[in-house]
Amino acid sequence: MEQINLLYSYEEYKGNKKSLSAPLKLMSEDYLRMINLSFEMNRTKEEEEELKNLQQKTKGSSILEGYTRKTHEITDKYIDLKDIHDDEQRNDIYNEIGRMQCQIEVLKEKWNNINNS
């Protein structure tokens, strides 16, 4: 059973663009190859298999990217809470964190469905 994992650390998320470009570049190369194979009308068996694998891989990569981003966004929300003293505003943030956690659970379920079927 393959576990869902973060693609990059919170520090990389905060540092943003430079350190995150490598995983995104790799995903975009796979995605580009998948699109090229999709438009190919006379695919060989090997190309069909490659297309199927790329579709699975890009779907998984998309889920991992969403999971990683949401997890780090929740961390940001908790960090922001320390500076907010208005109870109504804090309650709104807690509600938003709850919705984000539900989205993470949906991503985990999707991950389990495609990787552990």
C-alpha positions as CSV (number, residue, x, y, z in Angstrom):
1,M,0.0,0.0,0.0
2,E,1.6,3.2,-1.2
3,Q,1.3,6.1,1.2
4,I,0.6,9.7,0.1
5,N,3.5,12.0,0.8
6,L,4.5,15.6,0.5
7,L,6.4,16.6,-2.7
8,Y,8.4,19.4,-0.9
9,S,8.9,20.7,2.5
10,Y,7.3,23.7,4.1
11,E,10.5,25.7,3.8
12,E,10.6,25.0,0.1
13,Y,7.0,26.0,-0.1
14,K,7.8,29.3,1.6
15,G,10.9,29.8,-0.5
16,N,8.6,29.0,-3.5
17,K,9.5,29.3,-7.2
18,K,13.2,28.3,-7.3
19,S,13.1,25.1,-5.3
20,L,9.7,23.9,-6.6
21,S,10.6,24.2,-10.3
22,A,12.3,20.8,-10.6
23,P,9.2,18.6,-9.6
24,L,6.9,20.8,-11.7
25,K,9.2,20.6,-14.7
26,L,9.3,16.8,-14.5
27,M,5.5,16.8,-14.3
28,S,5.1,19.1,-17.2
29,E,7.4,16.9,-19.4
30,D,5.3,13.8,-18.6
31,Y,2.2,15.8,-19.3
32,L,3.5,17.0,-22.6
33,R,4.5,13.5,-23.7
34,M,1.1,12.3,-22.7
35,I,-0.6,14.9,-24.8
36,N,1.6,14.1,-27.8
37,L,0.8,10.4,-27.5
38,S,-2.9,11.2,-27.1
39,F,-2.9,13.0,-30.5
40,E,-1.0,10.1,-32.2
41,M,-3.5,8.2,-34.3
42,N,-1.4,5.1,-35.0
43,R,0.1,4.3,-31.6
44,T,2.0,1.1,-31.2
45,K,1.3,-1.3,-28.3
46,E,4.3,0.2,-26.5
47,E,3.0,3.7,-27.0
48,E,-0.4,2.7,-25.8
49,E,1.2,1.2,-22.6
50,E,3.3,4.4,-22.2
51,L,0.2,6.6,-22.6
52,K,-1.7,4.5,-19.9
53,N,1.3,4.8,-17.5
54,L,1.7,8.5,-18.1
55,Q,-2.0,9.1,-17.5
56,Q,-1.8,7.2,-14.2
57,K,1.4,9.1,-13.2
58,T,0.2,12.6,-14.0
59,K,-3.1,11.9,-12.2
60,G,-1.0,10.8,-9.2
61,S,1.3,13.8,-9.5
62,S,-1.7,16.1,-9.6
63,I,-3.1,14.6,-6.4
64,L,0.3,14.9,-4.6
65,E,0.7,18.5,-5.7
66,G,-2.8,19.4,-4.4
67,Y,-2.1,17.5,-1.1
68,T,1.2,19.2,-0.6
69,R,-0.1,22.7,-1.3
70,K,-3.2,22.2,0.9
71,T,-1.1,20.8,3.8
72,H,1.2,23.8,3.7
73,E,-1.7,26.3,3.3
74,I,-3.2,24.9,6.5
75,T,0.2,25.4,8.3
76,D,0.1,29.0,7.1
77,K,-3.4,29.4,8.5
78,Y,-2.3,28.1,11.9
79,I,0.7,30.4,11.9
80,D,-1.6,33.4,11.1
81,L,-3.9,32.5,14.0
82,K,-1.3,33.6,16.6
83,D,-1.7,37.2,15.4
84,I,-5.5,37.3,15.4
85,H,-7.3,38.0,18.6
86,D,-10.8,38.7,17.3
87,D,-12.9,35.6,18.2
88,E,-15.1,36.0,15.1
89,Q,-12.2,36.2,12.7
90,R,-10.5,33.2,14.5
91,N,-13.7,31.2,14.2
92,D,-13.7,32.0,10.4
93,I,-10.2,30.7,10.1
94,Y,-10.9,27.5,12.1
95,N,-13.9,26.9,9.7
96,E,-11.6,27.4,6.7
97,I,-9.0,25.1,8.1
98,G,-11.8,22.5,8.6
99,R,-12.9,22.8,5.0
100,M,-9.3,22.5,3.8
101,Q,-8.8,19.4,6.0
102,C,-11.8,17.8,4.3
103,Q,-10.3,18.6,0.9
104,I,-7.1,16.8,2.0
105,E,-9.1,13.8,3.1
106,V,-10.7,13.7,-0.4
107,L,-7.3,13.8,-2.0
108,K,-6.1,11.0,0.3
109,E,-9.1,8.9,-0.8
110,K,-8.4,9.6,-4.5
111,W,-4.7,8.6,-3.9
112,N,-5.7,5.4,-2.3
113,N,-8.2,4.6,-5.1
114,I,-5.6,5.0,-7.8
115,N,-2.6,3.4,-6.0
116,N,-4.1,0.7,-4.0
117,S,-6.8,-0.8,-6.2
